[in-house]
Amino acid sequence: MSNYGRRRLLAFVAGVAMSAGCTTLLSVSDKPLPVGSPLRSADRSADGVRFEVYWATLPPDAEEDQQESLWRFVQEERLDDGLRARLQRNGLRAGVVGGVPPTEIMRLLNPRPSEADDDAADGTVTRLSAPTGVKKQEMTVRPGEPAQVNASDVTPSATLLLADEHGPWGETFTQVQGVYRVGVEPQPGGGHHVSIAPELHHGESRMRWAADGSGSISRSKASREERAFPDLRIEAPLVVGEMMIVTSLPGSDSRLGGFFHKADGEVSGSRKAIVVRLVQTPPEADFAGKTADRPDF
């Protein structure tokens, strides 16, 4: 073979190698894509469940018809009757939206789709459409490790009317903030049990001893007092695509529901709803490894 022929062959081989190298970089490289890239996928874990969390301001006409135009599509009966009664005493209302979301729900979550901007950085709270008061957050929640969703800003002082089976009473909290804990647990027969639990975080931040998660070591951590309401823990089994919605009852400004669901004041409408949508779950085999004491057949 002539020198010219050898040079052409070497150039061809080098070109193939470079092409193969580029293909390898595109297909198997584990270098993370920039935050916000349209090619960047959501973080996954072997036992994590993926949620979308929306805060949406209720339209003004919700006050006129007691939200019935919205609630006729919500399955409140999927919650325990006793829980629904306790929620009502505290100015809250909740239920499940199953199957294909109706137009009313889609309009609530995205009132102006032509103006929506859903190219948010992963895991951050963003505004889908600034004039509408709709916000969206994506999160991964693991069994036994509920995630925190802030329902309000910190308020210097608030006196709230709380109620249980013994009757109502008033209580004043300083430097108080409403927080929802979103939790998930796998079900033996499939599906997942999703919970939304209200808490009040209040008082000045102080150094406190807290477990590190292993159950054996404690460490000092700056935190505030936490007031949980276990009787108001909203929970129901969900499958992928289903949503849980929680909002306040009209005229509940002085109650827990009114404090958690007061609108941010940026659009018309005085109340807001939280919608938690189950969007992705790990394979059942992954959860099976987390639920010990299950016999192998």
Beta strands, then each sheet from edge to edge (+ up, - down):
strand 1: 49-57
strand 2: 92-97
strand 3: 126-129
strand 4: 134-141
strand 5: 147-150
strand 6: 155-164
strand 7: 167-186
strand 8: 192-211
strand 9: 218-228
strand 10: 234-238
strand 11: 243-248
strand 12: 272-280
sheet 1: 2+ 11- 12+ 1- 4+ 3-
sheet 2: 5+ 7- 6+
sheet 3: 5+ 7- 8+ 9-
sheet 4: 5+ 7- 8+ 10-
end
